[in-house]
Amino acid sequence: MLGKLPKALNIATNICIVVAAILMVGVLAKRLLEKRATAVHGRGPINEVKIGDRLEVPNLDWRVNNQTLVLALRIDCPYCTESAPLYRRLVTAVSTPKSFVPVAVFDEPPAESKAYLSRLNIPINDVRQADLKKLAVRGTPTLMLVNQDGVVTDVWFGKLGTYRESLLLSRLGVPNDSPPNRSNETDAIMATDAQSDWVNPVPPSDVIDLDTLKGMDSGGNVILLDVRNRKDFAIEHNTRAVNIPLDELDVRASNELRSSNQIVTSCYCVDRRSAIAYKKLVDAGFRRVKLLREGT
């Protein structure tokens, strides 16, 4: 009887090893399928730089400056060129006192980037080359305020209109004769995408604020379309909102939205998902589309 114990124990051990191996394969297979589903259905969050992210620019030591203003630009970006007067103003304003130090980051080689800034008369001395995709910069121009730990404390996307430009100047402590005033809003919320050269203009007339939304018909003709992922939507959302994640919009819009509805895109976030959704709907033939202004 005792002689049979080692053999039985050996068999039991082998069975445990086989079961453990099967379970491990099952877990790995599940993770792989979940990852694939995310890639196919687009249920993951859009990879775009945001407040709280740690920024890594090659050979740039954030500790040298109290604050660093990173200007992510491209030579062929029309909105970067059109924003040159603002950038000149920022660079000139920080000479005394130095509340922040500007650094320009381009996809292109430094020599070409410096020549571009010189043509626009933007005197930024520190010009770097980096892969904007790896920095999670999806569109240019993108401005990022970074602290000594390399953490993004503020971010601004696209060509800024009167209102957002005023907010930027106020945030950076730059003298401004025109304080922020929503009635002066002329934003077109435009940017050139660093990955696909996508250009997204939203006419100022199609950008509304929360007060305007509240005054719209609530009888079902107006659809407040929240294009965040399901997880973020579940945490908090406007009670009037309908959730269609941005990466599902191409497929679901024609089936779930009517062209007769007034559609207002929103994302309650600092990135441009709502502006991307606006463009997708307009390109799909929807003519009654508005965009809820960022931060409202």
SERO-4910 file (N, C-alpha, C, O; in steps of 0.05 Angstrom, whole numbers):
BEGIN
 pado doro    nc1    nc2    nc3   cac1   cac2   cac3    cc1    cc2    cc3    oc1    oc2    oc3
  Met    A     17    -24      0      0      0      0     17     25      0     13     44    -15
  Leu    A     38     24     18     56     47     20     72     51     -6     79     73    -14
  Gly    A     77     28    -19     93     30    -44     78     43    -66     90     53    -85
  Lys    A     52     43    -64     36     56    -86     33     86    -83     25     99   -102
  Leu    A     39     96    -58     35    125    -53     52    143    -71     42    161    -83
  Pro    A     78    138    -74     95    155    -91     84    156   -120     85    177   -133
  Lys    A     75    133   -130     65    132   -157     39    149   -160     36    163   -179
  Ala    A     22    146   -140     -4    161   -140      2    191   -137    -11    208   -151
  Leu    A     22    198   -120     29    226   -116     40    238   -142     35    261   -149
  Asn    A     56    222   -156     68    231   -181     46    236   -202     48    255   -217
  Ile    A     26    218   -203      5    222   -222    -11    247   -215    -18    263   -233
  Ala    A    -17    251   -189    -32    275   -181    -17    300   -188    -29    320   -196
  Thr    A      9    300   -184     26    323   -190     25    330   -220     22    353   -227
  Asn    A     27    309   -236     26    313   -265     -1    325   -274     -2    342   -291
  Ile    A    -22    315   -261    -49    325   -268    -51    354   -261    -62    370   -276
  Cys    A    -41    362   -237    -41    390   -229    -26    408   -248    -35    430   -255
  Ile    A     -3    398   -258     13    413   -277     -2    417   -303     -2    439   -314
  Val    A    -15    396   -312    -30    398   -337    -54    418   -334    -58    434   -352
  Val    A    -68    416   -312    -90    434   -307    -81    463   -305    -93    481   -317
  Ala    A    -59    467   -291    -47    495   -289    -40    505   -317    -44    529   -323
  Ala    A    -28    488   -333    -20    497   -360    -44    504   -377    -44    524   -392
  Ile    A    -66    488   -375    -90    494   -390   -102    520   -381   -111    536   -398
  Leu    A   -103    525   -355   -113    550   -345    -97    574   -354   -108    595   -362
  Met    A    -71    571   -354    -53    593   -363    -58    599   -392    -59    622   -400
  Val    A    -60    578   -409    -65    582   -437    -92    596   -441    -95    613   -459
  Gly    A   -112    588   -425   -138    601   -427   -138    630   -421   -150    646   -434
  Val    A   -123    638   -399   -120    666   -392   -106    682   -414   -116    704   -421
  Leu    A    -85    671   -425    -70    685   -446    -87    688   -471    -87    709   -484
  Ala    A   -103    667   -477   -120    668   -501   -142    690   -497   -148    704   -515
  Lys    A   -153    691   -472   -174    711   -467   -163    739   -470   -176    756   -482
  Arg    A   -139    744   -459   -126    771   -461   -121    778   -490   -125    801   -498
  Leu    A   -112    758   -506   -107    763   -534   -132    770   -549   -132    789   -565
  Leu    A   -154    756   -543   -179    761   -556   -190    789   -548   -201    803   -565
  Glu    A   -187    796   -522   -196    822   -513   -181    844   -527   -192    865   -535
  Lys    A   -155    840   -529   -138    860   -542   -146    863   -572   -147    886   -582
  Arg    A   -151    840   -585   -159    841   -613   -186    855   -616   -190    870   -634
  Ala    A   -205    849   -598   -231    861   -599   -230    891   -596   -244    906   -609
  Thr    A   -212    900   -578   -208    929   -574   -198    942   -600   -206    963   -607
  Ala    A   -179    928   -613   -167    939   -638   -188    940   -660   -189    959   -675
  Val    A   -205    919   -661   -225    917   -683   -248    937   -678   -256    951   -697
  His    A   -259    937   -654   -283    952   -649   -277    980   -638   -295    997   -636
  Gly    A   -251    986   -633   -244   1013   -624   -255   1021   -597   -264   1044   -594
  Arg    A   -256   1002   -578   -268   1009   -553   -249   1021   -533   -256   1030   -512
  Gly    A   -223   1022   -540   -203   1033   -523   -203   1063   -526   -214   1074   -546
  Pro    A   -190   1078   -507   -188   1107   -509   -170   1116   -531   -151   1102   -538
  Ile    A   -175   1139   -542   -157   1150   -563   -131   1158   -550   -131   1171   -529
  Asn    A   -109   1151   -563    -83   1158   -552    -75   1186   -560    -65   1191   -582
  Glu    A    -80   1205   -543    -74   1233   -548    -64   1245   -522    -75   1240   -500
  Val    A    -44   1262   -524    -32   1274   -500    -53   1289   -484    -70   1302   -496
  Lys    A    -52   1286   -458    -71   1299   -440    -58   1308   -414    -36   1299   -408
  Ile    A    -72   1324   -399    -62   1334   -373    -56   1310   -355    -73   1292   -352
  Gly    A    -33   1310   -343    -25   1288   -325     -6   1269   -338      6   1253   -324
  Asp    A     -4   1270   -365     15   1252   -379     43   1260   -374     49   1284   -370
  Arg    A     62   1241   -374     90   1247   -372    101   1248   -400     99   1229   -416
  Leu    A    113   1271   -407    123   1276   -434    153   1270   -435    168   1278   -417
  Glu    A    162   1255   -455    190   1248   -458    200   1257   -485    195   1245   -506
  Val    A    215   1280   -485    228   1290   -509    257   1283   -507    270   1289   -487
  Pro    A    269   1271   -527    297   1262   -526    316   1285   -517    316   1307   -529
  Asn    A    332   1279   -497    354   1297   -487    343   1323   -476    358   1343   -474
  Leu    A    318   1324   -469    307   1349   -456    304   1344   -426    288   1327   -418
  Asp    A    319   1360   -411    318   1358   -382    298   1379   -371    303   1403   -372
  Trp    A    275   1369   -362    253   1387   -353    261   1402   -328    251   1424   -322
  Arg    A    280   1391   -312    287   1403   -287    302   1430   -290    303   1446   -271
  Val    A    312   1435   -313    327   1460   -318    308   1485   -316    317   1506   -307
  Asn    A    284   1482   -325    265   1504   -325    242   1499   -304    235   1477   -299
  Asn    A    232   1521   -294    209   1519   -276    185   1508   -290    171   1489   -281
  Gln    A    180   1519   -314    159   1509   -332    169   1511   -361    184   1529   -368
  Thr    A    161   1491   -377    169   1491   -405    144   1491   -422    126   1474   -418
  Leu    A    143   1509   -441    121   1509   -460    130   1495   -486    147   1506   -501
  Val    A    120   1472   -491    127   1456   -514    108   1462   -537     83   1459   -534
  Leu    A    119   1471   -559    102   1477   -583    107   1455   -603    129   1454   -616
  Ala    A     89   1436   -606     91   1415   -626     80   1425   -653     56   1430   -656
  Leu    A     98   1427   -672     92   1440   -697    101   1423   -721    117   1404   -717
  Arg    A     91   1430   -744    101   1418   -769    104   1439   -790     88   1458   -791
  Ile    A    125   1436   -806    130   1456   -827    107   1459   -847    102   1481   -856
  Asp    A     94   1436   -853     73   1437   -873     45   1441   -861     25   1437   -874
  Cys    A     44   1449   -836     18   1453   -822      9   1482   -826     21   1500   -816
  Pro    A    -13   1486   -841    -22   1513   -846    -31   1528   -821    -28   1552   -819
  Tyr    A    -42   1514   -801    -51   1526   -777    -28   1535   -759    -31   1553   -742
  Cys    A     -5   1521   -761     19   1529   -747     28   1556   -758     35   1575   -743
  Thr    A     28   1558   -784     37   1583   -797     18   1606   -791     27   1628   -785
  Glu    A     -8   1600   -791    -28   1621   -785    -27   1630   -756    -36   1652   -749
  Ser    A    -16   1613   -739    -14   1619   -710     12   1633   -703     17   1639   -679
  Ala    A     29   1640   -723     55   1652   -718     53   1677   -701     70   1681   -683
  Pro    A     34   1696   -706     33   1720   -689     30   1714   -659     42   1728   -642
  Leu    A     14   1694   -653     11   1686   -625     37   1675   -613     44   1682   -591
  Tyr    A     51   1659   -628     75   1647   -618     97   1668   -615    112   1667   -595
  Arg    A     98   1687   -633    117   1710   -630    111   1725   -604    129   1733   -590
  Arg    A     86   1729   -599     77   1744   -575     85   1728   -549     95   1740   -530
  Leu    A     81   1702   -550     89   1686   -526    119   1686   -521    128   1690   -499
  Val    A    134   1683   -543    163   1682   -540    174   1708   -530    192   1709   -514
  Thr    A    164   1730   -541    173   1757   -533    165   1763   -504    181   1775   -490
  Ala    A    142   1754   -496    132   1760   -469    148   1746   -447    149   1756   -425
  Val    A    160   1724   -453    173   1709   -432    202   1718   -427    216   1706   -410
  Ser    A    211   1738   -442    239   1747   -438    244   1758   -410    264   1751   -398
  Thr    A    226   1774   -400    228   1784   -372    200   1788   -361    184   1803   -372
  Pro    A    194   1775   -338    210   1754   -326    205   1727   -341    186   1724   -355
  Lys    A    223   1708   -337    220   1682   -350    202   1664   -333    212   1649   -316
  Ser    A    176   1665   -338    158   1647   -324    157   1619   -336    150   1600   -323
  Phe    A    165   1617   -361    167   1591   -375    187   1595   -398    193   1617   -407
  Val    A    197   1572   -407    216   1572   -429    204   1557   -453    195   1534   -449
  Pro    A    203   1569   -477    191   1556   -500    210   1536   -513    234   1542   -516
  Val    A    200   1513   -521    215   1494   -536    198   1485   -560    175   1477   -556
  Ala    A    208   1486   -584    194   1477   -607    202   1449   -615    226   1442   -616
  Val    A    182   1432   -620    187   1404   -627    174   1398   -654    150   1403   -658
  Phe    A    190   1388   -673    181   1382   -700    187   1353   -707    204   1340   -695
  Asp    A    172   1343   -726    179   1317   -739    203   1320   -756    219   1302   -759
  Glu    A    205   1344   -768    226   1349   -788    253   1354   -775    255   1360   -751
  Pro    A    275   1351   -791    303   1357   -780    305   1385   -769    293   1404   -780
  Pro    A    322   1389   -749    325   1415   -736    332   1438   -755    322   1460   -752
  Ala    A    349   1432   -775    358   1454   -793    334   1465   -808    331   1489   -811
  Glu    A    316   1447   -818    293   1455   -833    273   1469   -814    260   1489   -822
  Ser    A    271   1459   -790    252   1471   -770    260   1499   -762    244   1517   -760
  Lys    A    287   1503   -758    297   1529   -750    293   1549   -773    286   1572   -768
  Ala    A    297   1540   -798    293   1557   -821    263   1566   -823    257   1589   -830
  Tyr    A    246   1547   -817    217   1553   -817    210   1574   -796    195   1593   -802
  Leu    A    220   1571   -772    214   1590   -750    227   1617   -757    215   1638   -751
  Ser    A    250   1617   -770    263   1642   -777    246   1657   -798    243   1681   -796
  Arg    A    235   1642   -817    218   1655   -837    193   1668   -825    184   1689   -834
  Leu    A    183   1656   -803    160   1666   -789    167   1686   -768    150   1698   -754
  Asn    A    193   1691   -764    203   1710   -744    194   1701   -716    186   1718   -700
  Ile    A    197   1675   -710    190   1665   -683    217   1657   -670    228   1636   -677
  Pro    A    228   1674   -653    255   1669   -641    256   1649   -619    261   1655   -596
  Ile    A    252   1623   -626    255   1602   -606    282   1589   -610    288   1579   -631
  Asn    A    298   1590   -589    326   1580   -591    327   1550   -589    344   1537   -602
  Asp    A    310   1538   -572    311   1509   -568    292   1495   -587    268   1495   -583
  Val    A    303   1482   -607    287   1469   -627    295   1439   -628    319   1433   -631
  Arg    A    276   1421   -625    282   1392   -623    267   1377   -645    247   1386   -656
  Gln    A    279   1354   -651    265   1336   -670    256   1311   -654    271   1300   -639
  Ala    A    231   1304   -657    220   1280   -644    196   1269   -660    184   1284   -676
  Asp    A    191   1244   -656    168   1231   -668    142   1240   -653    138   1231   -631
  Leu    A    126   1257   -666    102   1267   -652     83   1245   -645     68   1247   -625
  Lys    A     82   1224   -661     64   1201   -654     72   1189   -627     55   1182   -611
  Lys    A     98   1186   -623    108   1174   -598    102   1192   -574    100   1183   -551
  Leu    A     99   1218   -579     93   1237   -558     62   1238   -554     53   1254   -538
  Ala    A     47   1222   -569     18   1222   -568      6   1248   -578    -16   1256   -570
  Val    A     21   1262   -595     11   1287   -607     -1   1280   -634     13   1274   -653
  Arg    A    -28   1280   -635    -42   1271   -658    -46   1293   -678    -51   1288   -702
  Gly    A    -45   1318   -670    -49   1340   -688    -31   1363   -682    -22   1367   -659
  Thr    A    -26   1380   -702    -10   1404   -699    -27   1428   -708    -43   1425   -727
  Pro    A    -23   1450   -695     -6   1455   -672    -18   1444   -646    -42   1445   -642
  Thr    A      0   1435   -628     -8   1428   -601     12   1441   -582     36   1438   -585
  Leu    A      1   1456   -562     18   1469   -542     14   1455   -516     -8   1450   -507
  Met    A     37   1449   -502     36   1435   -476     53   1449   -456     76   1456   -461
  Leu    A     42   1455   -433     57   1466   -411     66   1443   -393     49   1427   -384
  Val    A     92   1442   -388    103   1419   -374    119   1428   -350    134   1447   -351
  Asn    A    115   1414   -327    129   1422   -303    157   1409   -301    166   1396   -320
  Gln    A    170   1413   -279    198   1404   -275    200   1373   -274    222   1362   -277
  Asp    A    177   1360   -269    177   1331   -269    171   1319   -296    169   1294   -299
  Gly    A    167   1336   -316    160   1326   -343    131   1319   -346    124   1305   -365
  Val    A    114   1329   -328     85   1323   -329     70   1347   -342     75   1370   -336
  Val    A     52   1340   -360     36   1360   -374     15   1371   -355     -1   1357   -344
  Thr    A     17   1398   -351     -2   1411   -333    -25   1425   -348    -45   1432   -336
  Asp    A    -20   1430   -374    -41   1443   -390    -35   1436   -420    -12   1432   -427
  Val    A    -56   1436   -436    -52   1430   -464    -73   1445   -481    -96   1448   -473
  Trp    A    -64   1454   -504    -82   1469   -522    -78   1457   -550    -56   1453   -560
  Phe    A   -101   1451   -563   -100   1438   -589   -109   1457   -611   -127   1474   -607
  Gly    A    -96   1455   -634   -105   1469   -658    -99   1499   -659    -86   1510   -641
  Lys    A   -111   1511   -679   -109   1540   -682   -129   1553   -663   -153   1546   -663
  Leu    A   -119   1570   -645   -136   1582   -624   -151   1606   -634   -140   1623   -648
  Gly    A   -177   1607   -628   -192   1631   -634   -189   1652   -611   -173   1648   -593
  Thr    A   -204   1673   -613   -201   1695   -594   -204   1687   -565   -188   1694   -548
  Tyr    A   -225   1671   -560   -230   1663   -532   -209   1645   -521   -198   1650   -499
  Arg    A   -202   1623   -535   -182   1605   -525   -154   1617   -524   -138   1610   -507
  Glu    A   -148   1635   -542   -123   1650   -542   -121   1666   -517   -100   1668   -504
  Ser    A   -143   1680   -509   -143   1696   -485   -139   1678   -460   -125   1686   -441
  Leu    A   -151   1655   -460   -147   1636   -437   -118   1627   -436   -107   1625   -414
  Leu    A   -106   1622   -458    -78   1614   -459    -60   1636   -448    -43   1630   -431
  Leu    A    -64   1660   -457    -47   1682   -447    -51   1686   -417    -31   1691   -403
  Ser    A    -76   1684   -408    -81   1687   -379    -67   1665   -363    -56   1670   -342
  Arg    A    -69   1640   -373    -56   1617   -359    -26   1620   -357    -14   1612   -337
  Leu    A    -14   1632   -378     15   1635   -378     25   1661   -366     49   1666   -365
  Gly    A      6   1678   -357     14   1703   -345     24   1723   -365     40   1741   -357
  Val    A     16   1721   -390     24   1740   -410      5   1763   -411    -20   1759   -412
  Pro    A     14   1788   -410     -4   1812   -411    -23   1810   -434    -15   1804   -457
  Asn    A    -49   1816   -429    -69   1814   -449    -89   1836   -445   -102   1838   -425
  Asp    A    -92   1853   -466   -111   1875   -464   -140   1867   -467   -158   1882   -460
  Ser    A   -144   1842   -477   -171   1832   -481   -175   1807   -464   -168   1785   -472
  Pro    A   -187   1811   -440   -191   1788   -422   -210   1768   -435   -226   1775   -452
  Pro    A   -209   1742   -426   -227   1722   -437   -256   1730   -437   -267   1738   -416
  Asn    A   -270   1727   -459   -298   1734   -461   -311   1716   -482   -304   1717   -505
  Arg    A   -329   1699   -473   -342   1680   -492   -356   1694   -515   -359   1683   -536
  Ser    A   -365   1719   -511   -379   1732   -532   -361   1739   -555   -370   1745   -577
  Asn    A   -334   1738   -550   -315   1743   -571   -305   1717   -585   -286   1718   -601
  Glu    A   -318   1695   -579   -309   1669   -589   -310   1668   -619   -331   1673   -632
  Thr    A   -287   1662   -631   -285   1660   -660   -270   1634   -668   -259   1632   -690
  Asp    A   -269   1615   -650   -254   1590   -655   -264   1576   -679   -288   1575   -685
  Ala    A   -245   1564   -694   -252   1546   -715   -243   1518   -707   -247   1499   -723
  Ile    A   -230   1515   -684   -220   1489   -674   -208   1473   -696   -219   1452   -704
  Met    A   -186   1482   -706   -173   1469   -729   -146   1458   -722   -131   1471   -707
  Ala    A   -139   1435   -734   -112   1424   -730   -106   1405   -753   -125   1394   -765
  Thr    A    -81   1402   -759    -72   1383   -779    -62   1358   -765    -45   1360   -747
  Asp    A    -73   1335   -772    -66   1310   -757    -38   1301   -764    -31   1300   -787
  Ala    A    -23   1294   -743      5   1286   -747      7   1259   -759     29   1252   -769
  Gln    A    -14   1243   -759    -12   1216   -769    -24   1213   -797    -14   1197   -813
  Ser    A    -44   1228   -803    -57   1224   -829    -63   1249   -845    -77   1249   -865
  Asp    A    -52   1272   -835    -56   1298   -848    -86   1305   -849    -95   1320   -866
  Trp    A   -101   1293   -830   -130   1300   -829   -133   1329   -820   -121   1337   -801
  Val    A   -150   1343   -834   -156   1371   -827   -185   1373   -818   -203   1364   -832
  Asn    A   -189   1385   -795   -217   1386   -784   -225   1414   -778   -221   1423   -756
  Pro    A   -238   1428   -796   -249   1454   -790   -278   1453   -780   -295   1440   -793
  Val    A   -283   1465   -758   -310   1468   -748   -317   1497   -749   -306   1513   -734
  Pro    A   -336   1505   -766   -343   1533   -769   -352   1545   -742   -366   1531   -727
  Pro    A   -344   1569   -735   -352   1581   -710   -382   1581   -706   -392   1579   -683
  Ser    A   -397   1583   -727   -427   1584   -725   -438   1557   -715   -461   1556   -706
  Asp    A   -422   1536   -718   -431   1509   -709   -421   1501   -682   -425   1479   -673
  Val    A   -407   1520   -668   -397   1514   -641   -416   1528   -621   -420   1552   -622
  Ile    A   -428   1512   -603   -447   1524   -584   -438   1519   -555   -421   1502   -551
  Asp    A   -449   1534   -537   -443   1530   -508   -466   1516   -494   -486   1510   -506
  Leu    A   -462   1510   -469   -482   1495   -454   -508   1510   -451   -529   1497   -452
  Asp    A   -507   1536   -448   -532   1552   -446   -549   1550   -471   -573   1547   -470
  Thr    A   -535   1550   -494   -550   1547   -520   -562   1519   -521   -585   1516   -531
  Leu    A   -547   1499   -513   -557   1472   -513   -582   1469   -496   -602   1456   -503
  Lys    A   -581   1481   -472   -604   1480   -454   -629   1493   -466   -651   1485   -460
  Gly    A   -625   1513   -483   -648   1526   -495   -659   1512   -519   -680   1521   -530
  Met    A   -646   1491   -528   -656   1476   -551   -679   1458   -544   -683   1452   -520
  Asp    A   -694   1450   -564   -717   1432   -560   -709   1407   -546   -690   1393   -555
  Ser    A   -722   1400   -525   -716   1375   -509   -737   1354   -515   -739   1334   -500
  Gly    A   -753   1357   -536   -774   1338   -542   -765   1314   -558   -782   1299   -568
  Gly    A   -740   1311   -562   -730   1288   -577   -718   1294   -604   -705   1277   -616
  Asn    A   -722   1319   -613   -711   1327   -639   -681   1332   -638   -666   1330   -658
  Val    A   -671   1340   -614   -643   1346   -610   -629   1322   -596   -639   1312   -576
  Ile    A   -608   1313   -608   -593   1290   -597   -566   1301   -588   -550   1310   -604
  Leu    A   -561   1298   -562   -534   1305   -551   -518   1279   -553   -523   1260   -538
  Leu    A   -499   1279   -571   -484   1255   -576   -457   1255   -562   -439   1271   -569
  Asp    A   -454   1238   -542   -429   1236   -526   -412   1214   -539   -421   1190   -540
  Val    A   -388   1221   -549   -373   1201   -565   -349   1190   -549   -330   1179   -560
  Arg    A   -351   1191   -522   -330   1178   -506   -335   1148   -505   -355   1138   -514
  Asn    A   -315   1133   -494   -319   1105   -492   -339   1099   -470   -346   1116   -454
  Arg    A   -349   1074   -469   -371   1067   -451   -363   1071   -422   -380   1079   -405
  Lys    A   -339   1064   -415   -330   1066   -387   -331   1095   -377   -342   1100   -356
  Asp    A   -321   1114   -393   -321   1142   -385   -350   1152   -384   -357   1168   -366
  Phe    A   -366   1144   -403   -394   1153   -404   -409   1143   -379   -426   1157   -368
  Ala    A   -404   1118   -371   -418   1106   -348   -411   1121   -322   -428   1122   -304
  Ile    A   -387   1131   -320   -379   1145   -295   -395   1171   -291   -404   1176   -269
  Glu    A   -398   1186   -313   -412   1212   -310   -420   1221   -338   -404   1220   -357
  His    A   -445   1231   -341   -453   1241   -367   -479   1258   -363   -493   1256   -343
  Asn    A   -484   1274   -383   -508   1290   -384   -532   1271   -388   -531   1253   -404
  Thr    A   -553   1276   -372   -576   1257   -373   -590   1257   -400   -604   1238   -407
  Arg    A   -585   1278   -416   -597   1278   -443   -580   1264   -464   -589   1259   -486
  Ala    A   -556   1256   -457   -537   1246   -476   -542   1218   -485   -551   1201   -470
  Val    A   -536   1213   -511   -536   1187   -522   -506   1179   -528   -491   1196   -538
  Asn    A   -498   1155   -521   -470   1147   -523   -466   1130   -548   -476   1108   -550
  Ile    A   -449   1140   -566   -439   1124   -588   -409   1130   -588   -400   1151   -597
  Pro    A   -392   1111   -580   -363   1115   -580   -353   1123   -607   -363   1114   -628
  Leu    A   -334   1141   -608   -324   1153   -633   -317   1131   -654   -324   1134   -677
  Asp    A   -303   1111   -646   -294   1091   -665   -317   1072   -675   -312   1055   -692
  Glu    A   -341   1076   -664   -364   1060   -673   -383   1078   -690   -402   1068   -701
  Leu    A   -376   1103   -692   -395   1123   -704   -399   1118   -733   -421   1120   -743
  Asp    A   -378   1110   -748   -380   1106   -777   -402   1085   -783   -417   1088   -802
  Val    A   -403   1064   -766   -422   1042   -771   -449   1048   -760   -470   1042   -773
  Arg    A   -450   1060   -736   -476   1063   -722   -492   1088   -730   -516   1089   -726
  Ala    A   -478   1108   -740   -492   1133   -746   -515   1130   -765   -537   1139   -760
  Ser    A   -510   1116   -787   -531   1113   -808   -555   1096   -798   -577   1099   -807
  Asn    A   -550   1079   -778   -571   1061   -768   -586   1073   -744   -609   1067   -740
  Glu    A   -573   1090   -729   -585   1100   -704   -591   1129   -703   -605   1139   -685
  Leu    A   -581   1144   -723   -586   1173   -723   -602   1181   -748   -598   1169   -770
  Arg    A   -620   1200   -745   -635   1210   -768   -625   1237   -777   -618   1254   -761
  Ser    A   -625   1241   -803   -615   1266   -814   -633   1290   -806   -624   1313   -806
  Ser    A   -658   1284   -798   -676   1305   -790   -670   1315   -761   -679   1337   -754
  Asn    A   -655   1300   -746   -648   1308   -719   -626   1330   -718   -609   1331   -736
  Gln    A   -628   1347   -699   -606   1366   -693   -586   1351   -675   -593   1344   -652
  Ile    A   -563   1345   -685   -543   1330   -670   -522   1348   -659   -511   1365   -673
  Val    A   -516   1346   -633   -495   1361   -619   -474   1342   -609   -480   1326   -591
  Thr    A   -450   1343   -620   -429   1325   -611   -415   1336   -586   -411   1360   -583
  Ser    A   -408   1318   -568   -394   1326   -544   -376   1303   -535   -379   1280   -543
  Cys    A   -356   1310   -517   -340   1289   -505   -332   1296   -477   -321   1279   -463
  Tyr    A   -337   1321   -468   -330   1329   -441   -301   1323   -435   -295   1312   -414
  Cys    A   -283   1329   -453   -255   1322   -451   -238   1343   -464   -248   1360   -478
  Val    A   -212   1341   -459   -194   1362   -470   -185   1355   -498   -172   1372   -511
  Asp    A   -190   1331   -508   -181   1325   -535   -202   1332   -555   -222   1345   -549
  Arg    A   -199   1323   -581   -216   1333   -602   -236   1312   -612   -245   1313   -635
  Arg    A   -243   1293   -595   -261   1272   -604   -287   1283   -614   -298   1273   -634
  Ser    A   -298   1303   -601   -324   1314   -609   -321   1328   -636   -340   1328   -652
  Ala    A   -298   1341   -641   -293   1354   -667   -290   1333   -689   -299   1337   -712
  Ile    A   -277   1311   -683   -274   1289   -702   -302   1278   -709   -308   1272   -732
  Ala    A   -318   1274   -688   -345   1264   -693   -362   1283   -710   -376   1274   -728
  Tyr    A   -358   1309   -705   -372   1329   -722   -365   1325   -751   -383   1324   -768
  Lys    A   -340   1322   -757   -331   1319   -785   -341   1293   -797   -350   1292   -820
  Lys    A   -341   1271   -781   -350   1246   -791   -380   1248   -799   -388   1238   -820
  Leu    A   -396   1261   -783   -424   1263   -788   -430   1281   -813   -446   1274   -830
  Val    A   -415   1303   -814   -419   1321   -838   -411   1306   -863   -424   1308   -884
  Asp    A   -388   1292   -862   -379   1277   -886   -399   1255   -893   -400   1247   -917
  Ala    A   -414   1245   -873   -433   1223   -879   -460   1234   -889   -478   1218   -895
  Gly    A   -462   1260   -891   -486   1272   -903   -505   1285   -883   -526   1295   -891
  Phe    A   -498   1284   -857   -515   1297   -837   -510   1328   -839   -488   1337   -838
  Arg    A   -532   1343   -841   -529   1371   -845   -536   1388   -820   -529   1411   -819
  Arg    A   -549   1376   -801   -556   1391   -776   -538   1381   -754   -547   1366   -736
  Val    A   -514   1391   -754   -494   1382   -734   -481   1406   -720   -473   1425   -734
  Lys    A   -480   1405   -694   -466   1426   -678   -445   1413   -660   -446   1388   -657
  Leu    A   -428   1429   -650   -407   1419   -631   -409   1434   -605   -409   1458   -605
  Leu    A   -410   1419   -583   -411   1431   -557   -382   1440   -549   -364   1424   -549
  Arg    A   -379   1466   -543   -353   1477   -538   -338   1462   -516   -351   1454   -496
  Glu    A   -312   1459   -519   -295   1446   -498   -299   1460   -471   -302   1484   -469
  Gly    A   -299   1443   -451   -300   1454   -424   -328   1462   -414   -330   1474   -393
  Thr    A   -349   1457   -430   -376   1464   -421   -392   1439   -416   -416   1441   -408
***
